[in-house]
Amino acid sequence: MAKKTLTLKWLFLGSLITNTGISFIWPLTTIYMHEYLGESLTISGIVLFFNSVAMMLGNLIGGRLFDRWSPYRTILTGIGLDVGTSLALIFWHGWPAYPLFLVLMGFGSGLVNTAINSFATLATSRRASYVFNVLYFMQNLGLVIGTLIVGYVLPLGIAYIFALAFVMFLLFFGVALGHFNIPKRPTAERVQAGKTNRKNPHLINIMLLLMTLFLTWVAYEQWQSNISTFMLSLGMNVRNYSFLWTFNAVLIVLGQPILTLFDDWLTAHLRLRLGVGFALFGTAFLILIPAHSYWMFVLAMGVLTLGEILALPSVATYVDMYTELAEKGRFQGYVQMFASAGRAVGPLAGALVIESVGYHPLFLALAIILYVSIAIFSWRAASVK
């Protein structure tokens, strides 16, 4: 029987569970393919690229299905794919089964991520900005929990990792099955809202913001890939690099709840929040240009993380604020899709620039691009009432 509304605690719990489950798998992809399956780093990169492309397709299709088919069936389909692929990986995790199931899981995760964000737009008990802030917190908390557990379980064998992921996805499927079945909006209401959306004066602003999000993820991926080699070239070690991500996680887990306390003010000044947040991303790269000592990398990561918790959850809030009811799922799909696209091309684009002109020109270029991008969005958004 359909429920009238989705209780937010189940949405937050679902986000925590699925992000914990996926974090059992994604950090090991390159290491597992290179060290265990004997594939080259290039092949690993290609597999990750196709995984990101599959996730983008899941984001795009998931938004359409949420609006035009059924929110409930959309999220169950996505979780079902994750359950099935993680179960298969317990038994078949060699080559080429592993990359094939990984790509299929990417598509399922794309459906799930878009559906979760789209369900957030239907919340009535809390402001959407609050919901997106808490979802972002749960996402990162899940990643912290998952990556911590992986270190202890991996020595037992890779099959145990996939079994843990399977249990988490199956648990989320049970939660969604029992608590995510809310009524679908009447067709007439959705069609009427869709007609209104075609005249949306904020559409250009939304696309400019999504482009800024894409560029930000291209930049962010440098931290998850090429900056590690930059630190090693300066005489630092892998432990130093790993600590930066521990620092990042701690700041998010501590900082996001504090920001949520000021949600009313931050929502009333949403463009300011976005502008400052994305500008901090650019500033983090400027700090890296003269960086030769470890404390400067810690400082840059601190600035980056503050920008992250200010800007990234706010993108979904802005898009929700300025889209019509009938197309909220589609546009939340775009938010996820542009982020996935940035993650897909970021490592390769950064590597090509580094090989051509070096690290410092890359850092400067990224800072300038981010500053210009957010300036264009802010100027255009301020002119539309």
C-alpha positions in Angstrom: 0.0 0.0 0.0 1.4 3.4 -0.9 2.3 5.8 1.9 1.2 9.5 1.7 4.7 10.8 2.2 8.2 9.4 2.6 9.5 9.7 6.2 12.9 11.4 6.0 14.6 9.1 8.4 14.2 6.3 5.9 15.6 8.4 3.1 18.7 9.3 5.2 19.1 5.7 6.3 18.9 4.5 2.7 21.5 7.0 1.6 23.9 5.9 4.4 23.4 2.2 3.6 23.9 2.5 -0.2 26.9 4.7 0.1 28.5 2.4 2.7 27.9 -0.5 0.3 29.4 1.2 -2.8 32.4 2.4 -0.8 33.3 -1.3 -0.2 33.9 -1.6 -4.0 35.0 1.7 -5.7 38.3 2.4 -3.7 39.6 -1.1 -4.7 38.9 -1.0 -8.4 42.3 0.2 -9.6 44.3 -1.8 -7.0 42.3 -5.0 -7.6 42.5 -4.9 -11.4 46.2 -4.0 -11.4 47.5 -6.1 -8.5 45.2 -9.0 -8.4 44.0 -9.4 -12.0 47.3 -8.2 -13.6 45.8 -5.6 -15.8 47.6 -2.3 -16.7 46.7 1.0 -15.2 45.5 2.1 -18.6 43.0 -0.7 -18.7 41.9 0.1 -15.2 41.4 3.7 -16.2 39.3 2.6 -19.2 37.1 0.4 -17.0 36.6 3.3 -14.6 35.7 5.6 -17.5 33.0 3.2 -18.7 31.8 2.8 -15.1 31.3 6.6 -15.0 29.6 6.6 -18.4 27.2 3.9 -17.2 26.5 5.9 -14.1 25.7 9.0 -16.2 23.3 7.0 -18.3 21.7 5.8 -15.0 21.4 9.4 -13.8 19.8 10.5 -17.1 17.4 7.6 -17.4 16.7 7.5 -13.7 15.4 11.1 -13.7 13.1 10.4 -16.6 11.7 7.2 -15.1 11.2 9.0 -11.8 9.1 11.7 -13.4 7.3 9.7 -16.1 7.1 6.1 -14.8 7.2 5.5 -11.0 9.5 6.8 -8.3 9.1 3.6 -6.3 9.8 1.2 -9.2 12.7 3.4 -10.3 14.6 3.1 -7.1 13.8 -0.6 -6.7 15.1 -1.2 -10.2 18.4 0.6 -9.4 18.9 -1.2 -6.0 17.9 -4.5 -7.6 20.7 -4.1 -10.2 23.2 -3.4 -7.4 22.0 -6.4 -5.4 22.3 -8.7 -8.5 25.7 -7.5 -9.6 27.2 -7.6 -6.1 25.9 -11.1 -5.6 27.4 -12.2 -9.0 30.8 -10.6 -8.0 31.0 -12.9 -5.0 31.3 -15.9 -7.3 32.6 -14.3 -10.5 35.3 -11.7 -9.9 37.9 -12.6 -12.5 38.5 -11.1 -16.0 36.3 -10.1 -17.9 33.4 -10.7 -15.4 34.6 -8.1 -12.9 34.6 -5.0 -15.3 31.3 -6.1 -16.9 29.5 -6.4 -13.5 31.2 -3.2 -12.3 29.8 -1.2 -15.3 26.4 -2.7 -14.7 26.6 -1.7 -11.1 27.5 1.8 -12.2 24.3 2.0 -14.1 22.3 0.8 -11.1 24.0 3.3 -8.8 23.2 6.1 -11.3 19.5 5.2 -11.0 19.7 5.0 -7.2 21.5 8.3 -6.7 19.1 10.2 -8.9 16.1 8.6 -7.3 17.4 9.5 -3.8 17.9 13.2 -4.7 14.5 13.2 -6.5 12.7 11.8 -3.5 14.3 14.6 -1.5 12.5 17.1 -3.6 9.2 15.6 -2.5 9.9 16.2 1.2 7.2 18.3 2.9 8.3 18.2 6.6 11.6 19.9 6.0 13.1 22.5 3.6 14.8 20.9 0.6 18.1 22.6 1.4 18.1 20.9 4.8 17.4 17.5 3.2 20.2 17.8 0.7 22.6 18.9 3.4 21.8 15.8 5.5 22.0 13.6 2.4 25.4 14.9 1.6 26.5 14.2 5.2 25.1 10.7 5.1 26.9 10.1 1.7 30.2 11.0 3.2 29.6 9.2 6.5 28.9 6.1 4.5 32.1 6.5 2.5 34.1 6.9 5.8 32.5 3.8 7.3 32.9 1.7 4.2 36.5 2.5 3.5 37.5 1.9 7.1 35.9 -1.5 7.1 37.5 -2.5 3.8 41.0 -2.3 5.3 40.1 -5.0 7.9 38.1 -7.3 5.6 40.2 -7.3 2.4 42.9 -9.6 3.9 40.2 -12.3 4.2 39.7 -12.2 0.5 38.0 -10.1 -2.2 34.8 -12.3 -2.1 34.1 -11.1 1.5 34.2 -7.5 0.2 31.5 -8.2 -2.4 29.5 -10.2 0.2 29.5 -7.1 2.5 28.3 -4.9 -0.4 25.6 -7.4 -1.3 24.3 -7.4 2.3 24.2 -3.6 2.4 22.4 -3.3 -1.0 19.9 -6.1 0.1 19.3 -4.2 3.3 18.6 -1.0 1.4 16.2 -2.9 -1.0 14.3 -4.0 2.1 14.1 -0.4 3.4 13.0 0.9 0.0 10.4 -1.9 -0.4 8.8 -1.1 2.9 9.0 2.7 3.0 9.5 4.3 -0.4 6.1 3.5 -1.9 4.6 7.0 -2.1 1.7 8.0 -4.5 2.6 9.1 -8.0 1.5 12.6 -9.0 -1.5 12.7 -11.3 -0.7 12.8 -15.0 -2.6 16.0 -15.6 -0.7 17.8 -12.8 2.6 16.6 -14.3 1.7 17.6 -17.8 0.6 21.1 -16.7 3.8 21.6 -14.7 5.9 20.4 -17.7 4.3 23.1 -19.9 5.2 25.8 -17.4 8.8 24.6 -17.2 9.4 25.3 -20.9 9.2 29.0 -20.0 11.4 28.8 -17.0 13.5 32.0 -16.9 16.1 30.3 -14.7 16.9 27.5 -17.2 20.1 29.2 -18.4 21.2 29.8 -14.8 20.7 26.1 -14.1 22.8 25.0 -17.1 25.5 27.5 -16.1 25.5 26.1 -12.6 25.7 22.5 -13.9 28.6 23.4 -16.1 30.3 24.9 -13.1 29.6 21.6 -11.2 31.1 19.6 -14.1 34.3 21.8 -14.1 34.5 21.5 -10.3 34.5 17.7 -10.5 37.1 17.8 -13.2 39.2 19.8 -10.7 38.3 17.7 -7.7 39.4 14.5 -9.5 42.9 15.9 -9.6 43.0 15.4 -5.9 41.9 11.8 -6.2 44.4 11.0 -8.9 47.2 13.3 -10.1 48.0 15.2 -6.9 49.1 12.0 -5.3 52.0 11.7 -7.8 52.7 15.4 -7.4 53.2 14.9 -3.6 55.4 11.8 -4.2 57.6 13.9 -6.6 58.2 16.3 -3.7 59.4 13.5 -1.4 56.2 12.9 0.5 54.7 9.4 0.9 51.4 7.6 0.4 50.6 7.8 4.1 50.8 11.6 3.8 48.4 11.6 0.9 46.0 9.2 2.6 45.9 11.4 5.7 44.6 14.3 3.5 41.5 12.2 2.8 41.1 11.3 6.4 41.3 15.0 7.2 38.7 15.7 4.4 36.3 13.2 5.9 36.6 14.5 9.4 36.0 18.1 8.3 32.9 17.0 6.4 31.5 14.9 9.2 32.1 17.7 11.7 31.4 20.7 9.5 28.2 19.7 7.6 26.0 19.4 10.7 27.3 22.9 11.8 26.3 24.4 8.5 22.9 22.7 8.7 22.2 24.7 11.9 22.4 27.9 9.7 20.3 26.4 6.9 17.7 29.2 6.9 20.3 31.9 6.4 22.3 29.9 3.9 19.2 29.2 1.9 18.2 32.8 1.9 21.7 33.6 0.6 22.0 30.6 -1.7 23.9 32.4 -4.6 26.4 33.7 -2.1 26.9 30.2 -0.6 27.5 28.8 -4.1 29.8 31.6 -5.1 32.0 31.4 -2.0 32.0 27.6 -2.1 33.1 27.3 -5.7 35.6 30.1 -5.3 37.2 28.2 -2.4 37.7 25.3 -4.8 39.8 27.6 -7.1 41.7 29.0 -4.1 42.8 25.5 -3.0 44.6 25.1 -6.4 46.3 28.5 -6.0 47.7 27.3 -2.6 49.2 24.3 -4.4 51.3 26.3 -6.8 53.9 27.4 -4.2 53.4 24.3 -2.1 56.6 22.4 -1.2 55.9 21.5 2.4 53.2 19.1 3.7 51.3 21.7 5.8 50.5 23.6 2.6 48.8 20.5 1.2 46.8 20.2 4.5 45.8 23.9 4.2 44.8 23.4 0.6 42.7 20.4 1.5 41.0 22.3 4.3 40.1 25.1 1.9 38.9 22.6 -0.6 36.7 20.8 1.9 35.1 24.0 3.1 34.3 24.8 -0.5 32.9 21.3 -0.9 30.5 21.4 2.0 29.3 24.9 1.0 28.9 24.4 -2.7 28.1 20.8 -3.6 24.9 20.2 -1.6 23.7 23.6 -2.7 23.6 22.7 -6.4 20.8 20.3 -5.9 19.0 22.8 -3.7 19.3 25.6 -6.3 18.1 23.2 -9.1 15.1 22.1 -6.9 14.2 25.7 -6.1 13.9 26.7 -9.8 12.4 23.7 -11.5 8.8 22.7 -11.9 7.2 19.8 -10.0 6.9 17.6 -13.1 10.6 17.7 -14.0 12.3 17.7 -10.7 13.5 14.1 -11.2 14.9 14.9 -14.7 16.9 17.9 -13.4 18.2 16.1 -10.3 19.3 13.5 -12.8 21.2 16.2 -14.6 22.9 17.2 -11.4 24.2 13.7 -10.9 25.0 13.3 -14.6 27.2 16.4 -14.8 29.0 15.4 -11.6 29.6 11.9 -13.1 30.9 13.4 -16.3 33.4 15.5 -14.4 34.6 12.4 -12.5 34.9 10.5 -15.8 37.1 13.0 -17.7 39.0 14.6 -14.8 41.9 12.2 -14.3 42.6 11.8 -18.0 42.3 15.5 -18.8 44.6 16.4 -15.9 47.1 13.8 -16.9 47.2 15.1 -20.5 47.8 18.7 -19.2 50.5 17.6 -16.8 52.4 15.6 -19.5 52.2 18.6 -21.8 53.0 21.6 -19.5 53.4 20.3 -15.9 51.5 20.5 -12.6 51.7 24.3 -11.9 50.1 25.4 -15.2 47.3 22.9 -14.5 46.7 24.3 -11.0 46.6 27.9 -12.3 44.3 27.0 -15.2 41.9 25.2 -13.0 41.7 28.1 -10.5 41.0 30.6 -13.3 38.4 28.4 -15.0 36.5 27.9 -11.7 36.6 31.6 -10.9 35.4 32.6 -14.3 32.7 29.9 -14.4 31.2 30.9 -11.0 31.5 34.6 -11.8 29.4 34.1 -15.0 26.8 32.1 -13.1 26.6 34.6 -10.3 26.3 37.6 -12.7 23.6 35.9 -14.8 21.6 34.6 -11.8 21.6 38.1 -10.2 20.0 39.5 -13.3 17.1 37.1 -13.3 14.4 37.7 -10.7 
